[in-house]
Amino acid sequence: MRTAHRGLLIALVMLVAAPWPGVTQTTVDTVVLSPAEMEQFLLNAKIVKRGKMSKGVTKAQQVTLSDGRITHDAQIQDVDIYKSIFEVDPKHTEVNFRDSYRYNIAAYRLAVQLGLDNVPMSVERPAGGKPTAMTWWLDGVMDEGDRRKKKIKTTNQRRTDEYYSRMKVFDELIQNRDRNAGNIVWTSDERMWMVDHTRAFRLGKELLLPNSLNRIERPLLEKLRGLDRKTLADAMGKTLTKDELDALFVRRDLLVQLFDQRIAARGEAAFYTIQ
């Protein structure tokens, strides 16, 4: 991936900002990297320390990387499970269930194509003899579950709501089956980051919660409208199958159609801008 991603530069700067109350940083970087440099760091930096993740069921691992100039953490996920029938919970059984590291990489690459700046960079890299997703570690963050538990409110509720609106559109597009409070994280500047997409990119050709989709960012709608099959397929590489891409484009068409209807009914009120 060589596509420029403006948000990544911002992300690295934000890592040195003061974290949420009670949240500590594991690494501090003062060097600002370009997206290409970040990618090369994730692909080639030496793993100098390994640890266990405290949350999640995919046995993801936090590691410390160093190239002799920069030291920063990353997350490794190697989960790649397929089940024809899987009981997610007593009320929900999923057919053709897959939980795969490659969807983290696909989510990042899709976010780049859509101009979104709040999905962390993830690359494919072998580790421990397996292919994995190596994902940039976001320091000094608090997940949504902890934020609610500690009753910490954001200072701009409208901006928070707009981030949720973005997330709902993105999750419908990728048909994310596992968006929960643990994979929504906030940096101290109150930017929402969408993380952990290993149970996304389902084959469903419908919108799961269309009634929750009321507003959209104008640039995001135009990016959705202009999404090109060949360009996206080239960007995705082997992270998505043909069937997964087919389903994604059916959902894209449904999203564009739905928001065209929202705009016809509500006009400019259907748009917002995250600032």
C-alpha positions in Angstrom: 0.0 0.0 0.0 1.4 3.3 -1.1 -1.7 5.4 -0.9 -1.3 8.6 1.0 -3.4 8.7 4.2 -3.5 12.2 5.8 -4.8 10.9 9.1 -1.8 8.7 9.9 0.4 11.7 10.3 -2.1 13.1 12.7 -2.3 9.8 14.6 1.4 9.7 15.3 1.4 13.3 16.7 -1.6 12.5 18.9 0.2 9.6 20.5 2.4 12.1 22.4 -0.6 14.0 23.7 -1.7 13.7 27.3 -3.7 10.4 27.7 -7.1 10.0 29.3 -7.1 10.2 33.1 -5.7 6.9 34.5 -4.5 5.7 31.1 -0.7 5.4 30.5 1.3 5.3 27.3 3.6 2.4 26.6 5.7 4.2 24.1 6.4 7.8 23.1 7.5 8.8 19.6 8.8 12.2 18.6 9.5 11.4 15.0 6.6 12.0 12.6 6.4 9.3 9.9 4.8 9.4 6.5 2.3 6.6 5.7 5.0 4.8 3.6 7.5 5.0 6.5 4.9 3.7 8.9 4.2 0.8 6.6 7.9 -0.1 6.3 8.3 0.1 10.0 5.4 -2.3 10.6 6.7 -4.6 7.9 10.4 -4.7 8.8 11.1 -3.4 12.4 12.4 -6.1 14.7 10.2 -7.5 17.4 12.1 -6.7 20.6 9.4 -7.5 23.2 6.2 -9.6 23.4 3.3 -9.5 25.7 -0.3 -10.7 26.0 -3.5 -8.7 25.2 -5.7 -8.3 28.2 -9.0 -8.0 26.2 -10.5 -9.9 23.3 -11.1 -13.5 22.3 -8.7 -13.7 19.3 -5.6 -14.0 21.4 -4.1 -10.9 19.8 -0.6 -10.0 21.1 1.0 -6.7 21.9 4.6 -6.4 20.7 7.2 -3.8 20.8 9.0 -3.0 17.5 12.3 -1.2 16.9 14.3 -0.3 13.8 17.1 1.2 15.8 15.7 4.7 15.3 12.1 4.3 16.4 10.5 2.1 19.0 6.8 1.7 19.0 4.2 -1.0 19.8 2.0 -3.0 17.4 -0.7 -5.6 17.7 -0.4 -9.0 16.1 -3.4 -11.0 15.2 -3.2 -14.4 13.5 -6.7 -15.7 14.0 -8.1 -17.4 10.9 -11.2 -19.5 11.7 -13.9 -20.8 9.4 -17.1 -22.6 10.6 -20.0 -23.5 8.4 -22.3 -23.0 11.4 -21.3 -21.0 14.5 -23.5 -20.2 17.5 -22.4 -16.6 18.3 -24.7 -16.6 21.3 -27.9 -18.5 22.3 -30.0 -16.2 20.1 -27.7 -15.8 17.1 -26.4 -18.5 14.8 -24.2 -17.5 11.9 -23.7 -19.4 8.7 -20.3 -19.4 7.0 -18.7 -17.8 10.0 -15.2 -16.4 9.6 -12.9 -14.7 12.1 -9.8 -13.6 10.2 -6.8 -11.4 10.7 -7.0 -10.4 7.0 -10.1 -8.3 7.6 -8.1 -5.9 9.8 -5.9 -5.3 6.8 -8.9 -5.0 4.5 -10.6 -2.5 6.8 -7.6 -0.2 6.8 -7.2 -0.4 3.1 -10.9 0.3 2.5 -10.7 3.3 4.9 -7.9 4.7 2.9 -10.0 4.4 -0.3 -12.9 6.2 1.5 -10.7 9.0 2.9 -11.3 8.0 6.5 -8.6 8.8 9.0 -9.6 6.8 12.1 -8.9 3.1 11.2 -5.3 2.3 12.3 -2.8 1.1 9.7 -2.6 -2.7 9.4 -0.3 -4.7 7.2 0.3 -8.4 6.5 3.5 -9.8 8.0 4.6 -13.3 9.0 5.2 -13.8 12.7 5.7 -17.1 14.5 5.5 -19.0 11.3 2.0 -17.7 10.4 0.6 -14.9 8.3 -0.7 -12.1 10.6 -2.1 -8.6 10.7 0.5 -6.3 12.2 -1.5 -3.2 13.3 -0.2 0.2 14.6 -0.7 0.4 18.3 -2.7 3.4 19.5 -1.2 4.7 22.8 -2.9 6.6 25.5 -6.4 5.6 24.5 -9.5 4.5 26.4 -12.1 2.1 25.0 -15.7 2.9 25.0 -16.5 0.4 27.7 -14.0 2.0 30.2 -15.2 5.4 29.2 -18.7 4.6 30.1 -17.7 2.7 33.3 -15.7 5.7 34.5 -18.5 8.0 33.4 -16.1 10.2 31.4 -18.0 12.4 29.0 -16.7 14.0 25.8 -16.6 17.8 25.7 -18.4 17.9 22.4 -21.4 15.5 22.2 -22.3 16.6 18.7 -18.8 15.6 17.4 -19.1 12.3 19.3 -22.5 11.6 17.7 -21.0 12.4 14.3 -18.2 9.8 14.8 -20.9 7.3 15.7 -22.7 8.2 12.4 -19.5 7.5 10.5 -19.0 4.2 12.3 -22.5 3.1 11.5 -22.0 3.7 7.7 -18.6 2.0 7.7 -19.9 -1.0 9.7 -22.9 -1.5 7.3 -20.5 -1.3 4.3 -18.2 -4.0 5.7 -21.1 -5.8 7.5 -19.2 -5.8 10.8 -20.7 -8.4 13.2 -18.6 -7.5 16.2 -18.6 -3.8 16.9 -18.7 -3.6 20.7 -17.5 -1.2 23.4 -14.0 -2.9 23.4 -13.2 -2.1 19.8 -14.2 1.6 19.9 -11.4 3.6 21.3 -10.8 7.3 22.0 -7.7 9.3 22.0 -7.4 12.2 24.4 -8.3 14.7 21.6 -11.7 12.9 21.6 -11.2 11.2 18.2 -12.9 7.9 17.8 -10.8 5.1 16.4 -12.5 2.0 14.9 -10.4 -1.1 15.7 -10.5 -4.9 15.4 -12.4 -5.9 12.3 -11.7 -9.7 12.3 -15.5 -10.5 12.1 -16.4 -8.1 9.3 -16.8 -8.4 5.5 -19.6 -10.9 5.6 -21.4 -12.1 2.5 -24.8 -10.6 3.4 -26.3 -8.5 0.6 -28.5 -6.3 2.8 -28.2 -3.5 5.3 -28.6 -4.8 8.8 -29.8 -1.5 10.5 -30.9 0.9 7.8 -33.1 2.9 10.1 -30.0 3.9 12.2 -28.5 5.6 9.1 -29.7 9.2 9.1 -26.7 11.4 8.3 -23.5 11.1 6.4 -20.4 13.2 5.6 -20.6 14.6 2.1 -17.1 13.5 1.1 -17.8 10.0 2.4 -20.9 9.7 0.3 -19.0 10.9 -2.8 -16.2 8.4 -2.1 -18.8 5.6 -1.7 -20.5 6.7 -5.0 -17.2 6.7 -6.8 -15.8 3.5 -5.4 -14.4 1.5 -8.4 -14.4 -2.2 -8.4 -11.1 -2.8 -10.1 -9.3 0.0 -8.1 -10.6 -1.5 -4.8 -9.8 -5.0 -5.8 -6.2 -4.0 -6.6 -5.9 -2.2 -3.3 -7.3 -5.2 -1.4 -5.0 -7.7 -2.9 -5.7 -11.1 -1.3 -7.4 -9.7 1.8 -10.9 -10.2 0.3 -12.3 -12.9 -1.9 -14.4 -12.2 -5.0 -17.6 -13.1 -3.1 -16.7 -10.7 -0.3 -16.1 -7.9 -2.8 -19.3 -8.7 -4.6 -21.3 -8.4 -1.3 -19.5 -5.2 -0.4 -20.5 -3.5 -3.6 -24.1 -4.6 -3.3 -24.1 -3.0 0.2 -22.4 0.1 -1.3 -25.2 0.5 -3.8 -27.8 0.1 -1.0 -26.1 2.7 1.1 -25.9 5.3 -1.8 -29.5 4.6 -2.6 -30.6 5.1 1.0 -28.7 8.3 1.5 -30.0 9.7 -1.8 -33.4 9.2 -0.4 -32.4 10.8 2.9 -31.1 13.9 1.0 -34.2 14.1 -1.1 -36.3 14.2 2.1 -34.0 16.3 4.4 -31.7 18.3 2.1 -28.6 19.7 3.8 -29.7 18.3 7.1 -28.6 14.9 5.9 -25.0 16.0 5.9 -22.5 16.8 8.7 -18.7 17.6 9.0 -16.5 16.2 11.8 -14.3 19.0 13.1 
